[in-house]
Amino acid sequence: MTSIGLLGAGNIARILAQHQNGFRISGVFDRHKDRRDRIAAGTGAISHSTFEEFLAGDYNFVVEVASISAVRQHAAQILGVGKDLIILSVGGLVDKPFKEKLVWMAQDRGCKIRIPSGALFGLDNMKIGRISPLDQLTLRTTKPPHSLQLTVTERTCLFKGNMSECIRQFPKNANVAVALGLAAGHEVAVELWVDPAVEHNTHEIFASGEFGEMKTLIRNVPSPDNPATSYLAALSIVTLLNELQQPLIVGT
């Protein structure tokens, strides 16, 4: 069974703790003691009071479920000791030199950086964009106004442009766009909308190229304990972890 360390002990960590089938949580680090102690008590994991203790834990995989800032602060150290790193807050890789540094470190230490599908479907097949040119790659995200602390009475476009500029203006909405761009190896055109008629975050992806055309629509149900967290994103990590030791892998 795969043994993992959790970097972060919030809502997604609690969901992972409830789905330990093909993996075991052996250690957890979070700057909030009450959070990490709660996860540790429910899983039998060690609650590490310092990141240095966590880094020395007896596991080969670290799963980041904390924040973009945690990725920027700790990713290099994790790879530096030869541990595989699973990054949920993929917006932390938007800085190209930083991403390239992490990739180089992973190659040098013989470990891997893994990005779960998160709040998207079809991310695996978007990787064809690296070998077959794409003519279009567009992400249209629609959110209920309260999720952005806005008050509007009709569907409103907040942003339309490239991924990099969207991330600068709306950094908390970076993960989906960055994951899509990394998968496809292609710049993403981004539209961000708010709509009082929708209850949940919605992601539409439009892609076309030599392969044909593709359109997906995902309506994300929030996690039971935290409406700001996608339940699908949490389950995508569970799926990734369960497949690490599987002899049969389905999907590109």
Secondary structure, DSSP 8 states (H G I E B T S, - for coil): -EEEEEE--SHHHHHHHHT-SSEEEEEEE-SSHHHHHHHHHHHT-EEESSHHHHHTSS-SEEEE-S-HHHHHHHHHHHHHTT-EEEES-GGGG-SHHHHHHHHHHHHHHT--EE---TT-SSTTGGGGGGTS-EEEEEEEEEE-GGGGT---SS-EEEEEEEHHHHHHH-GGGHHHHHHHHHHHTS--EEEEEE-TT-SS-EEEEEEEETTEEEEEEEE--EETTEEEEEHHHHHHHHHHHHHTT-S-----
